Amino acid sequence: MDIQLKRGILDICVLSALLKEDSYGYKIMKDLQSYVEISESTLYPILRRLEASSALKVYSAEHNGRLRKYYAITPEGRERIREFLEEWKGVQIMYEYIKKEMKEDE
């Protein structure tokens, strides 16, 4: 898969993992593992990028006597998911066309 396309989709997956509740890095990885393979070395740059673009806000809270960094989706992050879903409709149309042409070619 094209690296730019995959990067964009992973961003949306991370944002979607935060729709129901704020979370921290390790839990986000665990929540996504059934759907997409993502490592710490991939996740944390995504989280920093999403924070820099105002799609996420970050705060610290104590957990078992130490501070844990939590991530929360912002209204901008929710809008980014909505835009992705709208744009994805066009990608699905192209996918169906390509699939149809390949079937006819076989």
C-alpha positions in Angstrom: 0.0 0.0 0.0 1.2 3.5 -0.8 2.9 4.9 2.3 1.1 8.3 2.2 -2.3 6.6 1.9 -1.5 4.2 4.8 -0.2 7.1 6.9 -3.5 9.0 6.4 -5.6 6.0 7.2 -3.6 5.2 10.4 -4.1 8.8 11.5 -7.9 8.3 11.2 -7.7 5.0 13.0 -5.9 6.6 15.9 -8.5 9.4 16.1 -11.3 6.9 15.9 -9.8 5.0 18.8 -10.3 8.1 20.9 -14.0 8.8 20.0 -15.5 7.1 23.0 -12.9 8.0 25.7 -9.5 9.6 26.3 -6.7 7.0 26.2 -3.0 6.5 26.5 -0.5 5.1 24.0 -0.3 1.5 25.0 -4.1 1.2 25.3 -4.5 2.8 21.9 -2.2 0.2 20.4 -4.1 -2.6 22.1 -7.5 -1.2 21.0 -6.3 -1.1 17.4 -4.5 -4.4 17.2 -7.6 -6.3 16.0 -7.9 -4.0 13.0 -4.4 -2.8 12.1 -0.8 -3.6 13.1 0.8 -0.6 14.7 3.9 -0.4 16.8 5.1 2.2 19.3 7.6 3.5 16.8 4.6 4.2 14.4 2.0 5.3 17.0 3.9 8.0 18.9 4.9 10.0 15.8 1.2 9.8 14.7 0.1 11.1 18.1 2.6 14.0 18.0 1.6 14.9 14.4 -2.1 14.8 15.4 -1.4 17.0 18.5 0.5 19.5 16.3 -2.4 19.7 13.9 -4.9 20.3 16.8 -6.7 17.1 16.2 -5.7 15.9 19.7 -5.1 17.5 23.0 -2.7 15.9 25.5 -2.8 16.0 29.3 -1.2 14.1 32.1 -2.9 12.3 35.0 -1.6 10.2 37.8 -1.9 6.5 37.5 -0.5 4.1 40.1 1.7 6.8 41.5 3.1 8.1 38.3 2.0 10.5 35.5 0.5 9.0 32.4 0.1 11.0 29.2 -3.5 10.9 27.9 -4.8 11.8 24.5 -8.2 13.3 23.8 -9.8 14.0 20.4 -10.7 17.6 19.7 -13.6 19.0 17.5 -11.0 19.4 14.8 -10.1 15.7 15.1 -13.8 14.7 14.8 -14.1 16.9 11.7 -11.1 15.3 10.2 -12.8 11.9 10.6 -16.0 13.2 9.0 -13.9 14.6 6.1 -12.1 11.3 5.7 -15.4 9.3 5.5 -16.7 11.7 2.9 -13.6 11.5 0.8 -13.4 7.7 1.2 -16.7 7.4 -0.8 -14.7 8.5 -3.9 -12.0 6.0 -3.2 -14.6 3.2 -2.9 -16.0 4.2 -6.3 -12.5 4.0 -7.8 -11.9 0.6 -6.1 -15.1 -0.8 -7.5 -14.1 0.3 -11.0 -10.7 -1.2 -10.8 -12.1 -4.5 -9.4 -14.7 -4.6 -12.2 -12.1 -4.0 -14.9 -9.8 -6.7 -13.4 -12.6 -9.3 -13.4 -13.4 -8.5 -17.0 -9.7 -8.9 -17.9 -9.4 -12.4 -16.4 
